[in-house]
Structure formats: C-alpha cells, structure tokens
C-alpha cells in the first residue's frame, strides 16, 4: 500500500463480544482502492500508523475486537 493520509476501515466478526469470537475480515478503503484482508496482523502497520487518520463507524466495537484478539491499537 502506498503512503496514505486517511483510511476508512471496518471489521466483520463472529458476534457482539470478542471473547471466544473471531474476526473474519478487515476492509480498508483509502478513497481509491479497497483492500479486504482475512488476517488482521497483515494490516497492523497501517492500523497502528499515527500519521494515517482512521475513519471508523462504531469504532468502539471494531477497535475493541482488534485490541483484545490481536493486540492492535
């Protein structure tokens, strides 16, 4: 992925609570391309890059799952 200034992302997961759950995929849109990744670890550098603004609908849900299941902050 080229250097991005802003992305939107969304996760699809197995339920309402991360305990015993699974993230099926993470979708990222940079305004020109959409990436769908089934392994959130592959997106760690993008998701943790403070220089990239993240736009997330229901961020408390998505970010909780990413942090608890994969340690991504």
C-alpha positions as CSV (number, residue, x, y, z in Angstrom):
1,X,0.0,0.0,0.0
2,X,1.3,3.4,-0.9
3,X,1.6,6.0,1.8
4,X,-1.9,7.0,2.8
5,X,-3.1,10.1,4.7
6,X,-6.6,8.8,5.5
7,X,-8.4,5.4,5.5
8,X,-11.8,4.1,6.4
9,X,-11.9,0.6,7.9
10,X,-14.5,-1.9,9.1
11,X,-14.3,-5.4,10.6
12,X,-16.6,-8.3,10.2
13,X,-16.7,-10.5,13.3
14,X,-18.5,-13.6,14.7
15,X,-20.6,-11.8,17.3
16,X,-21.1,-9.0,19.7
17,X,-18.4,-9.9,22.1
18,X,-14.7,-10.7,21.3
19,X,-14.4,-13.4,24.0
20,X,-14.4,-16.7,22.1
21,X,-15.1,-14.8,18.8
22,X,-13.2,-14.3,15.6
23,X,-12.6,-11.5,13.2
24,X,-13.4,-12.8,9.7
25,X,-12.0,-9.8,7.7
26,X,-10.9,-6.2,7.8
27,X,-11.9,-3.9,4.9
28,X,-9.8,-0.8,4.3
29,X,-10.7,2.0,1.8
30,X,-8.2,4.7,1.0
31,X,-10.5,6.6,-1.3
32,X,-9.3,4.9,-4.4
33,X,-8.8,1.3,-3.5
34,X,-10.4,-1.2,-1.2
35,X,-8.5,-4.0,0.5
36,X,-10.1,-6.9,2.2
37,X,-7.8,-8.9,4.5
38,X,-8.7,-12.0,6.4
39,X,-5.6,-11.8,8.7
40,X,-5.7,-8.5,10.7
41,X,-2.0,-9.0,11.6
42,X,-1.1,-8.1,8.0
43,X,-2.7,-4.7,8.5
44,X,-1.0,-3.9,11.8
45,X,1.4,-1.3,10.4
46,X,-1.3,0.6,8.7
47,X,-3.8,0.4,11.6
48,X,-1.1,1.5,14.1
49,X,0.4,4.3,12.0
50,X,-0.4,7.5,13.8
51,X,0.3,9.6,10.7
52,X,-2.8,8.0,9.0
53,X,-6.2,9.3,10.0
54,X,-8.7,6.5,10.6
55,X,-12.4,6.8,9.9
56,X,-14.4,4.0,11.6
57,X,-18.1,3.5,12.0
58,X,-18.7,2.1,15.5
59,X,-15.1,2.4,16.4
60,X,-15.6,1.1,20.0
61,X,-16.7,-2.3,18.6
62,X,-14.0,-2.6,15.9
63,X,-11.1,-1.3,18.0
64,X,-12.0,-3.5,21.0
65,X,-12.0,-6.6,18.8
66,X,-8.7,-5.7,17.2
67,X,-7.1,-4.9,20.5
68,X,-8.3,-7.9,22.5
69,X,-7.8,-10.5,19.8
70,X,-4.7,-9.2,18.1
71,X,-3.2,-6.6,20.3
72,X,-3.6,-3.9,17.5
73,X,-4.1,-0.5,18.9
